[in-house]
Amino acid sequence: MLKKITELPSNIFGVKATGEVDANDLKNVLIPGLQKCVDDFGEIRYLLVLETPVGHFTAGAWVEDVKAGLMNFTKWKKIAVVTDQKAVEWFTDLFTLAVPGSSKGFKPEELEQAKTWLLTD
C-alpha cells in the first residue's frame, strides 16, 4: 500500500510503502501526486519511505512505476529513498546516473536529513 505523507513542504511529494504495493496504489496515489508537483512547481522532488521489501511490489506496480518514471522524465529534480534495505539504498545512489536530477538513499534514522536534502538545490 502507498500512503501519501502529508507533513512535508508543499514542493515535496512523498509516499510511505507498506505491505503489498500494487498497480492501483501507483495509479491512485503516486502518479497524481507526481503530476501535481509538475503542475504546481515545474519539477518533482520525491520522497519514498520504503517500509516493505521491494519483493512486495506486484508486477503491475513495477509496470506503473516505469510509467511514472518516464512521465515528465525531464522534470525529476530530486529523489530520496528512505529504507533499511542496503541494496535499495545503494541502487538509489547509482540511479542518479540514469535520470535527470539527483537521487540518494537514506537509512530510516536519516528521514529528517532526507527531507532537508530534498529542499536544497
N, C-alpha and C positions, 0 to 999 in steps of 0.2 A: 504494500500500500504506500502511496505517496501522499504526504500531507504538507500543505503549504506552511512555511514558517512565517508567522505574522510579525514577530518582534524584530524586524530588520528595517534599515533605512529604505525609503521608497525606491531608490535606484538599484537595489539588490533584490533579486528573486531567489528564494531558497525553498528547498523541499527536504523533508526527512523521509527516508525509505526504511520501512519496517516490514517484516513478514514477506509475503509474496507480492511482487510488483508485476502487474500485467499491462497489456496494451491500453486498457481503459484508463489506468492511472496516468499514463503519459498523455493520452488524448484529452482527458478532462482536467488535469492539474498542470502538468509540465508545459505542454505546448501553449495553452492560453497564457500562462504566466510569462513565458519567454516572449511571446508576441506582445504582451502588454509592455514589457521592458523596451522593446524596439519602438513601439508606438509612442511611449512616453519620453524615452531618453535617447533613442537612436543607437543604443548599444545594449549588450547583455552582460551583466555581472551576476554570476550564478553560484549559489552555494548548495552543495549536496551533502547532507549529513546521512551517511550510509550506515544504518544500524542493522543491516541484513546482509548475508553473504550474496555476492553477485550471482551465485547459482540459483537464487530465489527470484531472479528476473526471468519471466517466461520468454519464449521465443518471440511472441507478439510484442512484448515490451522492448526487446532488442531491435526489432524492425522499426518500431515507433521512435526509439532512441536515435537511430541513424537518421530518420526523417527530421527529428527535432534538431539534430546537429547540422544537417545540411540546410535546413530552413534558416534564412537570414545568416548564412555562413560568414559573411564579412562583418557581421555586427557583434560577434563574440569579442568581448573585451577581457574578461577575467572569469576563470572557473576555479573554485575552491572545493575540494572534496575532503570531507572530514570522515575518517574511518580508522578502525583499528586493524584493518586488513593491509598488511605491509605491501603486498603485491599491487593492490589497487592504488595505494599512495605513490608507489614507485612509478606505476603506469601513468598516473595523472601528471607527475612531474615531467615525464617524457612526452606526453600528449601535446605539450606546448610547441613541439617541433612540427606538428601536423596541422595545427589550426591557427587562424589569426588570433591575436591576443595572447594571454598568458594563462597557464593552468598550474596549480600547485596542490599537493596533498598535505593534509594536516592530520595529526593524531586527535582523538576525541578531547583530550585535555587542552588542545590548542584552538578550540572553537572561537574564542574571542579574537585570537590572532588572525584566524581566517577571515573573520568579519572585517577587521581593520585592514588587512591586506587587500580585500576586495574594494575598499574605498580609496586606496591610493592609486595614482596614475602610473 
